[in-house]
Amino acid sequence: MATAKENTGNPAGARRDNPGADNRAQQRRRPMYTRRPRRPQPAKGGAAVPIHIYPLGGLGEVGKNMTVYECCGDMIIVDCGLVFPDSEMYGIDMVIPDFTFVLQNKDKIKGLLITHGHEDHIGSIPYLLQKLDLPVYGTKLTLGLIRNKLEEFNLAGRTRFVEIVPKQKIRLGCFTVEPIHVNHSIPDAVGFAIDSPAGVIIQTGDFKIDYTPLACGPTDLTTLAEYGRRGVLALLSDSTNAERPGFTATEQKVAAGVHNLFTQARNKRIIIATFASNIYRIQQIIELAVQEGRKVAFSGRSMVNNTAMAQELGYMHIPEGTLISVDELNRYAPEEVVLITTGSQGEPLSALSRMASCSHRQVRVGPGDFIIISANPIPGNEKSVTKIVNGLLLLGAEVIYESMYDVHVSGHACQEEQKLMLTLTRPKYFLPVHGEYKQLKKHALTAASLGIPHSNILIAENGSNVILTQDEIKLGDPVTAGAVMVDGLGVGDVGNVVLRDRKHLSEDGLVIIVATVDSRTGKVLAGPDLVSRGFVYVRENESLMDGAQSTVEMTLNRCVEERVRDWNSVKTRMREALSSYIYRRTKRSPMILPVLMEVNGSGKV
């Protein structure tokens, strides 16, 4: 710079005395001040480079998280999760995002990045990889959980897994992605700093700020602050606990609470239900069991698989001689064992649910059991959890659940931690994600209270096309997004019509009308017979069913008299007549299904 200062002195005199010398001086000086831009220059006409954000899940709901980023013709995906069905989704196993938009742009997608290994972030990966080959980027434990899941679908062998570590940048098309370590209720969780020609976007993933975590160290606030100092175009931040003031408690609090319960259990067998993916919590329980001289057994397929994988990768340490199988439980006195099981959310087929209903093959619950449910119910699961608790109490067990003691802390940031994230990253634009609308709204208000203009805060919806530049934030044309229901091996074959029918059947039952008619004359040759399922008990309602049969007979006779030969019209008349009769008699509206079998005069169908 000293040379530059000297060179700026001489041309000044030249400008006064000799215009030609002034021009030559400017030509010599220009290379010293021309610097290579850090990012590609805006297009001609001054248009800023845009980046598109397409949330395909996780907004207005807790779960099904999936976000697509697009810039300069390249795309990346962050997370691909599921959500479990609510009480109105009869028979549905899970709900996954609609992949239509992703499949339409499959040639642009450079990779799938995963923040952590919870089902609401990895649960839909097998269904996506059945349709599309993509490299999967994740930390060691996250990839281990994904590999377990893909093996069930015979997809693990053909999938390319790329292990990532915090602070090690990844180049994907025009994107440069840096994983940032964050605390959560599962090890190896990360957020992502996504650098593109449009600017830097930070997606936190699920996080909290725990200064005394059990392992892996605190959230990397230094890297977050460094990005904030350099400039963050937008922040997409976890909103799950946006309504809760203060800070989320540390996992150390759970260790103390569970230790007290171990002492309280005395001579009873301890059964603890928790998430199969909560490796921290399971390790805590194992260490306490070792201190108390108890053996440890696991129950539940996901619990057994996840703990085996965690041991193999070095995330879980079980002293030799501590672990026993469920079949060996009865060989030990109650005070000598701890059983760690699935079912903390009341899942109908989980190990704890089967214990509560006395259908578990190896474990019989009774007065000698001390049961701890180390999790809070996910919204919508409260009734299922209560049902299990009641069942266990009826069997004589002592049950510790929900907030009776310090047996669970959240893995998500509360308001003060969300404020810290916003303050450190200093984003120009803010998009709250991962939560129901009320949580997204509260998080938006928190951001506004810190000085982010309301015009720079956007609460998007699944399927939104959020367009960001250095100059503005706006919404483009929406893309296809929604919920695809999985029922057994069927993916997407159950829609709103089927769900409506299932709801109707569950509420009012079914009446089937079966009749055989002559295809030429329309005369009834046999029947009509009525079959009732879920409507009334026929033997106790003979007069009702006799009247229903007479109503159908009269309807069919009228059709013969009026020479109605359109069988769809005949079925409609039968349905309407019987529905009207039943409603007058019972004030119920069962589903009515007419079945007409046509035969010719010779009796052939």
C-alpha positions as CSV (number, residue, x, y, z in Angstrom):
1,M,0.0,0.0,0.0
2,A,3.0,2.3,0.5
3,T,3.8,2.0,-3.2
4,A,0.2,2.8,-4.0
5,K,0.5,6.0,-2.0
6,E,3.7,7.1,-3.8
7,N,2.1,6.4,-7.1
8,T,-0.9,8.6,-6.3
9,G,1.3,11.6,-5.6
10,N,3.1,11.9,-8.9
11,P,0.1,11.7,-11.2
12,A,-1.5,14.5,-9.3
13,G,1.1,16.9,-10.5
14,A,0.9,15.4,-14.0
15,R,-2.8,16.1,-14.1
16,R,-2.2,19.8,-13.5
17,D,0.6,20.2,-16.0
18,N,0.1,17.5,-18.7
19,P,-3.3,15.9,-19.5
20,G,-1.5,13.1,-21.4
21,A,0.6,12.2,-18.4
22,D,-2.7,12.1,-16.4
23,N,-4.1,9.4,-18.7
24,R,-0.9,7.4,-18.7
25,A,-0.8,7.5,-14.9
26,Q,-4.4,6.3,-14.6
27,Q,-3.6,3.4,-16.9
28,R,-0.6,2.4,-14.7
29,R,-2.6,2.7,-11.5
30,R,-5.7,0.7,-12.6
31,P,-4.4,-2.8,-12.0
32,M,-3.4,-2.0,-8.5
33,Y,-7.1,-1.2,-7.5
34,T,-8.9,-3.8,-9.6
35,R,-9.7,-6.8,-7.3
36,R,-11.1,-10.2,-8.3
37,P,-14.7,-10.4,-7.0
38,R,-15.3,-13.0,-4.3
39,R,-18.5,-14.1,-6.1
40,P,-19.7,-14.0,-9.7
41,Q,-20.8,-10.5,-10.7
42,P,-24.5,-9.7,-11.2
43,A,-26.0,-10.3,-14.6
44,K,-26.1,-7.4,-17.1
45,G,-28.6,-4.8,-16.3
46,G,-27.7,-4.9,-12.6
47,A,-30.0,-7.9,-11.7
48,A,-28.8,-9.7,-8.5
49,V,-28.3,-13.4,-8.5
50,P,-31.3,-15.1,-7.0
51,I,-31.5,-18.2,-4.9
52,H,-34.8,-20.2,-4.6
53,I,-35.8,-22.0,-1.4
54,Y,-38.6,-24.6,-1.8
55,P,-39.8,-26.1,1.5
56,L,-41.5,-29.4,0.7
57,G,-42.2,-30.2,4.4
58,G,-41.7,-29.1,7.9
59,L,-43.7,-25.9,7.8
60,G,-47.0,-25.8,9.6
61,E,-46.2,-29.2,11.1
62,V,-43.6,-30.9,13.3
63,G,-42.0,-33.4,11.1
64,K,-41.6,-34.3,7.4
65,N,-38.7,-31.9,7.1
66,M,-37.4,-31.4,3.5
67,T,-36.0,-28.2,1.8
68,V,-34.7,-27.8,-1.7
69,Y,-32.3,-25.0,-2.7
70,E,-31.7,-23.8,-6.3
71,C,-29.2,-21.4,-7.6
72,C,-27.7,-20.9,-11.1
73,G,-29.3,-24.1,-12.3
74,D,-28.0,-26.3,-9.5
75,M,-30.1,-27.9,-6.6
76,I,-29.4,-29.5,-3.3
77,I,-31.8,-31.1,-0.8
78,V,-31.5,-30.7,3.0
79,D,-33.2,-33.5,5.0
80,C,-35.9,-35.9,3.9
81,G,-38.1,-36.9,6.9
82,L,-41.5,-38.3,7.7
83,V,-44.3,-37.5,10.1
84,F,-46.4,-40.1,12.0
85,P,-50.2,-40.1,11.2
86,D,-52.7,-38.3,13.3
87,S,-55.9,-39.8,14.8
88,E,-57.8,-39.0,11.6
89,M,-55.5,-41.1,9.3
90,Y,-57.1,-44.5,9.9
91,G,-54.7,-47.4,9.1
92,I,-51.9,-45.1,7.8
93,D,-48.4,-46.1,8.9
94,M,-46.5,-42.8,8.1
95,V,-46.7,-39.7,6.0
96,I,-43.9,-38.6,3.6
97,P,-43.4,-35.5,1.4
98,D,-44.6,-35.4,-2.2
99,F,-41.5,-35.9,-4.3
100,T,-43.1,-34.7,-7.6
101,F,-41.1,-31.4,-7.7
102,V,-37.8,-33.2,-6.9
103,L,-38.3,-35.9,-9.6
104,Q,-39.2,-33.2,-12.2
105,N,-35.7,-31.6,-11.5
106,K,-33.7,-34.7,-10.9
107,D,-31.0,-33.8,-13.4
108,K,-30.2,-30.6,-11.4
109,I,-29.9,-32.2,-7.9
110,K,-26.3,-32.5,-6.7
111,G,-26.9,-34.3,-3.4
112,L,-29.0,-34.9,-0.3
113,L,-27.6,-33.3,2.9
114,I,-28.9,-34.6,6.3
115,T,-28.6,-32.6,9.5
116,H,-29.1,-35.5,12.0
117,G,-30.6,-39.0,12.3
118,H,-34.1,-38.5,13.7
119,E,-37.0,-40.0,11.8
120,D,-38.5,-36.5,11.0
121,H,-35.3,-35.8,9.0
122,I,-34.3,-39.2,7.6
123,G,-37.5,-41.3,7.6
124,S,-38.5,-40.7,3.9
125,I,-35.0,-41.3,2.4
126,P,-35.8,-44.9,1.3
127,Y,-38.9,-43.8,-0.5
128,L,-36.9,-41.0,-2.3
129,L,-34.0,-43.3,-3.2
130,Q,-36.4,-45.9,-4.7
131,K,-37.2,-43.3,-7.4
132,L,-33.9,-41.4,-7.6
133,D,-30.2,-42.1,-7.2
134,L,-28.6,-39.5,-5.1
135,P,-25.4,-39.3,-3.0
136,V,-26.3,-38.9,0.7
137,Y,-24.1,-36.6,2.9
138,G,-24.2,-36.9,6.7
139,T,-22.1,-37.3,9.8
140,K,-20.9,-40.8,10.8
141,L,-23.7,-41.6,13.2
142,T,-26.4,-40.1,10.9
143,L,-25.1,-42.3,8.0
144,G,-25.1,-45.3,10.2
145,L,-28.8,-44.8,11.1
146,I,-29.6,-44.2,7.4
147,R,-27.8,-47.3,6.3
148,N,-29.8,-49.4,8.8
149,K,-33.0,-48.0,7.3
150,L,-31.9,-48.5,3.7
151,E,-30.9,-52.1,4.4
152,E,-34.6,-52.9,5.1
153,F,-35.4,-51.7,1.6
154,N,-32.3,-53.4,-0.1
155,L,-31.0,-50.0,-1.1
156,A,-27.9,-49.7,1.1
157,G,-25.7,-51.5,-1.5
158,R,-26.4,-49.1,-4.3
159,T,-26.4,-45.8,-2.4
160,R,-23.3,-43.6,-2.2
161,F,-22.7,-42.4,1.3
162,V,-20.4,-39.4,1.9
163,E,-19.3,-38.8,5.5
164,I,-19.0,-35.2,6.5
165,V,-17.4,-33.5,9.5
166,P,-18.0,-30.0,10.9
167,K,-15.9,-27.3,9.4
168,Q,-15.0,-29.4,6.4
169,K,-16.6,-27.7,3.3
170,I,-18.4,-29.6,0.5
171,R,-18.6,-28.4,-3.1
172,L,-21.9,-29.3,-4.8
173,G,-22.4,-27.5,-8.1
174,C,-22.4,-23.7,-7.4
175,F,-23.0,-24.4,-3.7
176,T,-20.3,-24.6,-1.0
177,V,-21.7,-26.2,2.2
178,E,-20.0,-26.1,5.6
179,P,-21.5,-28.3,8.3
180,I,-21.6,-26.6,11.7
181,H,-21.8,-28.6,14.9
182,V,-24.9,-28.1,17.0
183,N,-26.3,-29.7,20.2
184,H,-29.4,-31.8,19.9
185,S,-30.8,-34.9,21.6
186,I,-28.8,-37.1,19.3
187,P,-25.0,-37.1,18.7
188,D,-23.5,-35.8,15.4
189,A,-26.1,-33.2,14.7
190,V,-25.1,-30.3,12.4
191,G,-26.5,-27.2,10.8
192,F,-25.4,-26.0,7.4
193,A,-23.9,-22.8,6.1
194,I,-24.9,-22.8,2.4
195,D,-22.7,-20.4,0.3
196,S,-23.9,-19.6,-3.2
197,P,-23.4,-16.8,-5.7
198,A,-26.5,-15.2,-4.2
199,G,-25.1,-15.2,-0.6
200,V,-24.8,-17.3,2.5
201,I,-27.9,-19.1,4.0
202,I,-27.7,-20.8,7.3
203,Q,-30.1,-23.7,8.1
204,T,-29.7,-24.6,11.8
205,G,-31.4,-28.0,11.7
206,D,-32.7,-29.0,15.1
207,F,-30.6,-27.4,17.8
208,K,-30.2,-26.2,21.3
209,I,-27.4,-24.4,23.1
210,D,-26.1,-26.7,25.9
211,Y,-22.9,-25.4,27.6
212,T,-22.5,-28.7,29.5
213,P,-23.4,-31.4,26.9
214,L,-22.8,-35.1,27.6
215,A,-20.6,-35.5,24.5
216,C,-19.5,-33.8,21.3
217,G,-19.0,-30.4,22.8
218,P,-21.2,-27.3,22.8
219,T,-22.8,-25.7,19.7
220,D,-20.2,-24.1,17.5
221,L,-21.1,-20.5,18.3
222,T,-17.7,-19.2,17.0
223,T,-18.3,-20.4,13.5
224,L,-21.9,-19.0,13.5
225,A,-20.6,-15.6,14.7
226,E,-17.9,-15.6,12.1
227,Y,-20.5,-16.1,9.3
228,G,-22.6,-13.3,11.0
229,R,-19.6,-11.0,10.8
230,R,-19.1,-11.7,7.1
231,G,-22.8,-11.4,6.2
232,V,-25.6,-13.9,6.2
233,L,-28.3,-13.5,3.6
234,A,-30.9,-15.6,5.4
235,L,-31.4,-17.8,8.4
236,L,-33.7,-20.8,8.6
237,S,-34.0,-21.7,12.3
238,D,-35.7,-24.4,14.4
239,S,-39.0,-23.1,15.8
240,T,-40.2,-26.1,17.8
241,N,-39.8,-24.4,21.3
242,A,-40.5,-20.9,20.1
243,E,-43.3,-20.5,22.6
244,R,-41.1,-21.5,25.6
245,P,-39.2,-18.7,27.4
246,G,-35.7,-19.0,28.8
247,F,-33.2,-21.8,28.0
248,T,-33.6,-25.5,27.4
249,A,-32.3,-27.5,30.3
250,T,-29.0,-29.4,29.9
251,E,-28.9,-33.2,29.5
252,Q,-26.9,-33.2,32.8
253,K,-30.2,-32.5,34.6
254,V,-31.7,-35.8,33.3
255,A,-28.7,-37.8,34.6
256,A,-29.4,-36.4,38.1
257,G,-33.1,-37.1,37.9
258,V,-32.7,-40.6,36.6
259,H,-30.1,-41.4,39.3
260,N,-32.6,-40.4,42.0
261,L,-35.2,-42.7,40.5
262,F,-32.7,-45.6,40.4
263,T,-32.3,-45.1,44.2
264,Q,-36.1,-44.9,44.6
265,A,-36.6,-48.1,42.7
266,R,-34.8,-50.1,45.4
267,N,-35.6,-53.8,44.9
268,K,-37.7,-53.4,41.8
269,R,-37.0,-54.2,38.1
270,I,-36.4,-50.9,36.2
271,I,-37.9,-50.5,32.7
272,I,-37.1,-47.3,30.9
273,A,-38.8,-46.2,27.7
274,T,-37.1,-43.7,25.5
275,F,-36.4,-42.9,21.8
276,A,-34.3,-45.5,20.1
277,S,-32.2,-42.7,18.5
278,N,-31.5,-40.9,21.8
279,I,-28.0,-42.4,22.2
280,Y,-27.1,-39.8,24.9
281,R,-29.9,-40.9,27.1
282,I,-29.3,-44.6,26.6
283,Q,-25.6,-44.2,27.4
284,Q,-26.6,-42.3,30.6
285,I,-28.9,-45.2,31.7
286,I,-26.2,-47.8,31.0
287,E,-23.7,-45.9,33.1
288,L,-26.2,-45.6,36.0
289,A,-27.0,-49.3,35.7
290,V,-23.3,-50.2,35.9
291,Q,-23.0,-48.0,39.1
292,E,-25.9,-49.8,40.6
293,G,-24.6,-53.3,39.7
294,R,-27.5,-54.0,37.3
295,K,-27.4,-55.8,34.0
296,V,-28.9,-54.1,30.9
297,A,-31.2,-55.5,28.2
298,F,-32.7,-53.9,25.1
299,S,-36.2,-54.5,23.8
300,G,-37.7,-53.3,20.5
301,R,-36.2,-53.8,17.0
302,S,-35.1,-50.2,16.4
303,M,-33.6,-50.1,19.9
304,V,-31.6,-53.2,19.3
305,N,-30.4,-52.1,15.8
306,N,-29.5,-48.5,16.8
307,T,-27.6,-49.5,19.9
308,A,-25.6,-52.2,18.0
309,M,-24.7,-49.7,15.3
310,A,-23.8,-47.0,17.9
311,Q,-21.5,-49.5,19.7
312,E,-19.9,-50.4,16.4
313,L,-19.2,-46.8,15.5
314,G,-17.9,-45.9,18.9
315,Y,-20.8,-43.7,20.1
316,M,-21.9,-46.0,22.8
317,H,-19.7,-47.9,25.4
318,I,-21.1,-50.9,27.3
319,P,-18.7,-52.6,29.8
320,E,-18.2,-56.2,29.1
321,G,-20.6,-58.5,31.0
322,T,-23.2,-55.7,31.3
323,L,-25.4,-56.5,28.3
324,I,-27.8,-59.4,28.4
325,S,-30.7,-60.5,26.1
326,V,-34.3,-60.0,26.9
327,D,-34.7,-63.8,27.1
328,E,-32.2,-63.8,30.1
329,L,-34.1,-61.2,32.2
330,N,-35.9,-63.8,34.2
331,R,-32.7,-65.5,35.3
332,Y,-31.9,-62.4,37.5
333,A,-33.5,-60.9,40.5
334,P,-35.6,-57.8,39.8
335,E,-33.1,-55.5,41.5
336,E,-30.3,-56.8,39.2
337,V,-31.6,-55.7,35.8
338,V,-32.6,-52.6,33.7
339,L,-34.6,-53.0,30.6
340,I,-34.4,-50.2,28.0
341,T,-37.2,-50.3,25.5
342,T,-39.1,-48.4,22.8
343,G,-42.6,-47.1,23.1
344,S,-42.2,-43.7,24.8
345,Q,-44.7,-42.2,22.3
346,G,-47.4,-44.9,22.7
347,E,-46.8,-46.5,19.4
348,P,-49.3,-49.4,19.1
349,L,-46.7,-52.0,18.1
350,S,-43.9,-50.9,20.3
351,A,-42.4,-53.1,23.0
352,L,-43.8,-51.0,25.9
353,S,-47.3,-51.0,24.3
354,R,-47.1,-54.8,24.1
355,M,-46.1,-55.0,27.8
356,A,-49.0,-52.9,28.8
357,S,-51.4,-55.2,26.9
358,C,-49.8,-58.4,28.2
359,S,-48.8,-59.4,24.7
360,H,-45.0,-59.2,25.0
361,R,-43.5,-62.6,24.6
362,Q,-40.6,-62.2,27.0
363,V,-41.7,-59.5,29.5
364,R,-44.6,-59.7,32.0
365,V,-45.2,-56.5,33.9
366,G,-46.4,-56.6,37.5
367,P,-46.1,-55.0,40.9
368,G,-42.3,-55.7,41.0
369,D,-41.7,-53.2,38.1
370,F,-40.6,-49.6,38.2
371,I,-41.3,-48.0,34.8
372,I,-39.8,-44.7,33.7
373,I,-41.1,-43.0,30.4
374,S,-38.2,-40.8,29.6
375,A,-39.8,-38.6,26.9
376,N,-42.6,-36.0,26.6
377,P,-45.5,-36.9,24.3
378,I,-45.2,-35.4,20.8
379,P,-48.4,-33.3,20.1
380,G,-51.1,-35.8,19.0
381,N,-49.6,-38.7,21.0
382,E,-51.0,-37.8,24.4
383,K,-53.9,-40.2,24.3
384,S,-51.8,-43.1,23.2
385,V,-49.2,-42.5,26.0
386,T,-52.0,-42.2,28.5
387,K,-53.5,-45.5,27.4
388,I,-50.2,-47.2,27.9
389,V,-49.6,-45.6,31.3
390,N,-53.1,-46.7,32.5
391,G,-52.4,-50.2,31.3
392,L,-49.2,-50.4,33.1
393,L,-50.7,-49.0,36.3
394,L,-53.5,-51.6,36.1
395,L,-50.9,-54.3,36.1
396,G,-49.6,-53.0,39.4
397,A,-46.4,-51.4,38.1
398,E,-45.1,-48.0,39.4
399,V,-44.9,-45.6,36.5
400,I,-43.0,-42.3,36.2
401,Y,-44.1,-40.3,33.2
402,E,-44.0,-36.9,31.6
403,S,-42.9,-34.1,34.0
404,M,-43.3,-36.0,37.3
405,Y,-39.5,-36.0,37.7
406,D,-36.6,-34.7,35.7
407,V,-36.5,-37.7,33.3
408,H,-36.5,-35.8,30.0
409,V,-35.3,-32.5,28.5
410,S,-36.0,-31.1,25.1
411,G,-33.5,-31.2,22.3
412,H,-34.8,-27.9,20.8
413,A,-33.9,-24.3,21.5
414,C,-36.1,-22.1,23.7
415,Q,-36.6,-18.3,23.1
416,E,-33.3,-17.1,24.6
417,E,-31.3,-19.6,22.5
418,Q,-33.2,-18.6,19.4
419,K,-32.4,-15.0,20.2
420,L,-28.7,-15.9,20.5
421,M,-28.7,-17.7,17.2
422,L,-30.3,-14.6,15.5
423,T,-27.9,-12.2,17.2
424,L,-24.8,-14.2,16.3
425,T,-25.7,-14.8,12.6
426,R,-27.3,-11.3,12.0
427,P,-29.3,-12.4,9.0
428,K,-30.7,-10.0,6.5
429,Y,-33.8,-12.2,6.0
430,F,-35.3,-14.6,8.4
431,L,-37.5,-17.7,7.7
432,P,-38.7,-19.6,10.8
433,V,-39.0,-23.4,10.0
434,H,-39.7,-26.7,11.7
435,G,-42.9,-26.1,13.6
436,E,-46.7,-25.6,13.5
437,Y,-47.9,-22.2,12.4
438,K,-48.3,-20.8,16.0
439,Q,-44.6,-21.7,16.6
440,L,-43.4,-20.2,13.3
441,K,-45.4,-17.0,14.2
442,K,-43.9,-16.7,17.6
443,H,-40.4,-17.2,16.3
444,A,-41.0,-14.5,13.7
445,L,-42.1,-12.1,16.5
446,T,-38.9,-12.9,18.4
447,A,-36.8,-12.0,15.4
448,A,-38.8,-8.7,15.0
449,S,-38.1,-7.9,18.6
450,L,-34.4,-8.1,17.8
451,G,-34.6,-5.4,15.1
452,I,-35.1,-7.5,11.9
453,P,-37.7,-5.5,9.8
454,H,-41.0,-7.2,9.4
455,S,-40.6,-6.9,5.6
456,N,-37.5,-9.2,5.9
457,I,-39.3,-11.9,7.8
458,L,-41.3,-14.5,5.9
459,I,-43.5,-17.3,7.2
460,A,-43.6,-19.7,4.2
461,E,-45.7,-22.7,3.6
462,N,-44.9,-26.1,2.2
463,G,-44.7,-25.7,-1.6
464,S,-43.7,-22.0,-1.4
465,N,-41.1,-20.7,-3.9
466,V,-39.1,-18.2,-1.8
467,I,-36.8,-16.1,-4.0
468,L,-34.0,-14.3,-2.3
469,T,-31.5,-11.8,-3.6
470,Q,-29.3,-9.2,-1.9
471,D,-32.1,-6.7,-2.8
472,E,-35.3,-8.4,-1.9
473,I,-37.3,-11.4,-0.6
474,K,-40.4,-12.4,-2.5
475,L,-42.6,-15.4,-3.4
476,G,-42.6,-16.9,-6.8
477,D,-45.0,-19.5,-8.3
478,P,-45.6,-22.3,-5.8
479,V,-44.4,-25.9,-6.6
480,T,-46.0,-29.2,-5.9
481,A,-45.9,-30.2,-2.3
482,G,-48.1,-32.2,0.0
483,A,-48.5,-35.3,2.1
484,V,-48.2,-38.8,0.6
485,M,-49.6,-41.6,2.9
486,V,-47.8,-44.9,3.3
487,D,-50.0,-47.9,4.2
488,G,-48.1,-51.1,4.4
489,L,-46.3,-51.5,1.1
490,G,-48.6,-49.0,-0.6
491,V,-47.2,-45.5,-1.2
492,G,-49.6,-42.8,-2.3
493,D,-52.4,-45.2,-3.1
494,V,-54.4,-44.0,-0.1
495,G,-55.8,-40.5,-0.7
496,N,-58.4,-38.2,0.8
497,V,-61.3,-40.3,-0.8
498,V,-60.1,-43.5,0.9
499,L,-59.5,-41.7,4.2
500,R,-63.0,-40.2,4.0
501,D,-64.4,-43.7,3.5
502,R,-62.4,-45.1,6.3
503,K,-63.6,-42.3,8.6
504,H,-67.2,-43.0,7.5
505,L,-66.9,-46.7,8.2
506,S,-65.3,-46.1,11.6
507,E,-68.1,-43.8,12.6
508,D,-71.3,-45.3,11.2
509,G,-70.5,-48.8,9.9
510,L,-71.5,-50.5,6.6
511,V,-74.6,-52.1,5.2
512,I,-74.3,-54.2,2.0
513,I,-77.3,-54.9,-0.2
514,V,-77.0,-58.0,-2.4
515,A,-79.6,-58.9,-5.0
516,T,-79.8,-61.0,-8.2
517,V,-81.8,-59.6,-11.0
518,D,-82.8,-60.7,-14.5
519,S,-80.8,-58.8,-17.0
520,R,-83.7,-58.6,-19.5
521,T,-86.7,-57.8,-17.3
522,G,-85.1,-56.4,-14.2
523,K,-87.1,-58.8,-12.0
524,V,-85.5,-59.8,-8.7
525,L,-84.6,-63.5,-8.8
526,A,-82.9,-63.7,-5.4
527,G,-82.7,-61.4,-2.4
528,P,-82.3,-58.7,-1.6
529,D,-80.2,-59.7,1.4
530,L,-78.7,-57.2,3.8
531,V,-75.3,-57.6,5.5
532,S,-74.4,-55.2,8.4
533,R,-70.9,-54.6,9.7
534,G,-70.3,-52.0,12.4
535,F,-73.8,-50.6,12.2
536,V,-76.1,-52.7,14.4
537,Y,-76.1,-56.2,15.9
538,V,-78.6,-57.9,13.5
539,R,-80.0,-60.4,16.0
540,E,-81.0,-57.6,18.4
541,N,-82.5,-55.4,15.7
542,E,-84.6,-57.8,13.6
543,S,-87.5,-55.4,13.1
544,L,-85.1,-52.6,11.8
545,M,-83.4,-55.0,9.3
546,D,-86.8,-56.4,8.2
547,G,-88.0,-52.9,7.5
548,A,-84.8,-52.2,5.6
549,Q,-85.2,-55.2,3.5
550,S,-88.8,-54.3,2.7
551,T,-87.7,-50.8,1.7
552,V,-85.2,-52.2,-0.8
553,E,-87.7,-54.7,-2.2
554,M,-90.2,-51.9,-2.9
555,T,-87.5,-49.8,-4.5
556,L,-86.5,-52.6,-6.8
557,N,-90.2,-53.4,-7.7
558,R,-90.7,-49.7,-8.7
559,C,-87.7,-49.9,-10.9
560,V,-89.2,-52.9,-12.7
561,E,-92.5,-51.1,-13.1
562,E,-90.9,-48.0,-14.5
563,R,-88.6,-50.2,-16.8
564,V,-85.4,-48.7,-15.4
565,R,-82.5,-50.7,-17.0
566,D,-79.6,-48.5,-16.0
567,W,-78.1,-50.5,-13.1
568,N,-76.2,-47.5,-11.8
569,S,-79.5,-45.6,-11.5
570,V,-81.1,-48.7,-9.8
571,K,-78.2,-48.8,-7.3
572,T,-78.5,-45.1,-6.6
573,R,-82.3,-45.4,-5.9
574,M,-81.6,-48.4,-3.5
575,R,-78.9,-46.4,-1.7
576,E,-81.1,-43.3,-1.3
577,A,-84.2,-45.2,-0.2
578,L,-82.3,-47.3,2.4
579,S,-80.3,-44.4,3.7
580,S,-83.5,-42.3,4.2
581,Y,-85.2,-45.2,6.0
582,I,-82.2,-45.9,8.3
583,Y,-81.8,-42.3,9.2
584,R,-85.5,-41.9,10.1
585,R,-85.2,-45.0,12.4
586,T,-81.8,-44.5,14.0
587,K,-80.4,-41.0,13.1
588,R,-77.3,-42.8,11.7
589,S,-75.8,-42.7,8.2
590,P,-73.9,-45.9,7.6
591,M,-72.1,-46.5,4.3
592,I,-74.5,-48.3,2.0
593,L,-73.0,-50.6,-0.7
594,P,-75.5,-52.1,-3.2
595,V,-74.3,-55.2,-5.2
596,L,-76.5,-56.3,-8.2
597,M,-75.7,-59.6,-9.9
598,E,-77.2,-59.8,-13.4
599,V,-78.3,-63.1,-14.9
600,N,-80.1,-64.0,-18.1
601,G,-83.3,-65.9,-18.2
602,S,-81.4,-69.2,-18.2
603,G,-79.9,-68.4,-14.8
604,K,-76.4,-67.6,-16.2
605,V,-74.5,-64.6,-14.9
